[in-house]
Amino acid sequence: MQSGRDDGFWQNKNGQGIIKSGLRFPASASRARAAQYPPYQDLSNKASCNAVATYVYKVIKAASSSGSSMNPMLKAQMLATALDVYFSDPGLGGNKIGAPAPIGGSRST
């Protein structure tokens, strides 16, 4: 079972289209929530959906595991995971990525 999209999905036209479509993440309340975390404080609380899509594109494009710091890669992976979770849950951003179930949801057995 696929757990979510890879980081590259959020850079391509499909992922960028979801973000630009005016949905709630990360624009509006969800964006403000993400901006509370240090890695995403460089995302303006007033960014438009297009600006957020550009931000996501640049963060993922900058991801690298070379050099002395893994921070850019971790930031990109965290952002892609947050997008996967948000856009897999009908109660949040809608299941825009076609996940069989909300990613990260708890299941009782």
C-alpha positions in Angstrom: 0.0 0.0 0.0 1.3 3.4 -1.0 1.6 5.7 2.1 1.7 8.9 0.2 3.3 10.9 -2.6 7.0 11.4 -3.0 8.5 14.8 -2.6 8.6 15.3 -6.4 4.9 15.1 -6.7 4.5 18.4 -5.0 6.8 20.0 -7.5 5.1 18.7 -10.6 2.0 20.2 -12.3 -0.4 17.9 -10.4 0.9 18.7 -6.9 1.3 22.4 -7.8 -2.2 22.4 -9.1 -3.7 21.1 -5.9 -1.9 23.8 -3.9 -2.8 26.6 -6.3 -6.5 25.6 -6.5 -7.3 27.7 -3.5 -7.7 24.9 -1.0 -7.1 25.6 2.6 -3.6 24.2 2.9 -1.3 25.9 3.4 -3.1 29.1 2.7 -5.2 30.5 5.5 -5.4 28.8 8.9 -3.3 25.8 7.9 -0.6 28.0 6.6 -0.5 30.0 9.8 -0.3 26.7 11.7 2.6 25.5 9.6 4.4 28.9 10.0 4.4 28.4 13.8 7.1 25.7 13.3 10.7 27.0 12.9 11.4 25.4 9.5 8.4 27.2 7.9 8.6 30.6 9.5 10.0 31.9 6.2 6.5 31.3 4.7 4.6 34.6 4.9 1.2 34.5 6.6 -0.1 36.6 3.8 1.1 34.4 0.9 -1.3 33.6 -1.8 -2.0 30.1 -3.0 0.4 30.7 -5.9 3.1 32.0 -3.6 2.6 28.9 -1.4 3.0 26.6 -4.4 6.2 28.5 -5.3 7.4 28.1 -1.8 6.8 24.4 -1.8 8.5 24.0 -5.1 11.6 25.9 -3.9 11.8 24.0 -0.6 11.7 20.7 -2.3 14.0 21.8 -5.1 16.6 22.8 -2.5 16.5 19.5 -0.7 19.9 18.0 -0.6 21.7 15.5 1.6 25.1 16.7 0.6 27.3 18.9 2.8 27.4 19.1 6.5 23.7 19.6 7.1 20.6 17.5 6.3 18.3 20.4 7.2 17.2 21.2 3.6 16.3 17.5 3.0 14.5 17.2 6.3 12.6 20.4 5.7 11.4 19.2 2.3 10.4 15.8 3.6 8.5 17.3 6.5 6.7 19.6 4.1 5.8 16.8 1.7 4.6 14.7 4.5 2.4 17.5 5.8 0.9 18.0 2.4 0.3 14.2 2.0 -1.5 14.0 5.3 -3.6 17.1 4.7 -4.6 16.2 1.2 -5.4 12.6 2.0 -8.0 13.4 4.6 -11.5 14.3 3.4 -12.0 16.1 6.7 -9.1 18.4 6.1 -8.1 19.3 2.6 -10.1 16.6 0.9 -8.6 13.4 -0.5 -7.0 15.1 -3.5 -4.2 12.6 -3.8 -6.4 9.5 -4.0 -5.2 7.8 -0.8 -7.1 4.7 0.2 -7.4 6.1 3.7 -6.2 9.3 5.5 -2.4 9.1 5.9 -1.3 9.1 9.5 -4.8 8.3 10.8 -5.1 5.9 13.7 -6.8 2.6 13.2 -8.4 0.5 15.9 -8.1 -3.2 15.6 
